[in-house]
Amino acid sequence: MEIGERLNFNSKVMEFCFRAIGWKHTQDQTESLNSYTDCVTKCIIAEQLFRAEFTRARPGAPIYEEDE
C-alpha cells in the first residue's frame, strides 16, 4: 500500500470511528478515548484479515509454480 493510500485509509478509519462512537466535547473523555481505541483496533484487525484473504491458499484450487 502506498503512503498516500495508507494516509487516506487512516483518515477514513478515524472519521468512521468518531461517528461510530458519537464523540462530543461534553462527554467523559476517558470513556470516549477507550471507545475510539476499541473501534480503531477492530477496524485495523478487519483490514488485516481482509488483506490476508488475497494471499490465502484456496482449498482445491490448483497451485501453479512460477518458472524461473
N, C-alpha and C positions, 0 to 999 in steps of 0.2 A: 504494500500500500504506500503510495507516495505521500510526502509530507502534507501537501495541500489537501489531499483526500482525507488523511488522518485528522487534520485540524477541523475540517468541515464535519466529519463524523463526531468528533469530540464535542463540538459546539451543539450539534443536534441532540446528542445524549444529554448534555447539560440542560438545554431548553426543555426536552421531554420530561426530565426528572423534576425540574422546577414546577412544571404544570401538573405532573402526576401527584406530587405531594401537596399541591395547593399552597405553596410558600407565600407568606405575607410577613411584613415587617413587625406586625403586632404579636406574632406567635412566639412561643418559647424557642429561642434559637438553638438550644442544645437538642431538643426533640426534632426540630426541623433539619438540623445537620445530620442527625442519625438517620432520619428517613431518607434524606438526599443521598447519603453514603450507601445505604442499602439499595436504592434504586440504581445508582451508577454501577455498583458491584454486579447486580443482576443483569444489567444491560451489557456489560463487558463480558461476562460469562456466556451470555446468549450469543454475542458476536463471535467468541472463540469457538463455540460449538458449531455455529453456522459455517464458519470458515473451515473447520475440520472436516465437514461433510464433503468439501471439494476434493480432498485428498484421500478420503477413506476408501479402502478396497470394498468393492461390492460383491456379496456372495453370489457365486455362479457366473460372474462376468469373466470373460477371458482376460488373461494378463498378457500384455504384449511387452516384449523386451526390446529395448532400443538397440539398434545396431550401431556399432562404433565405427 
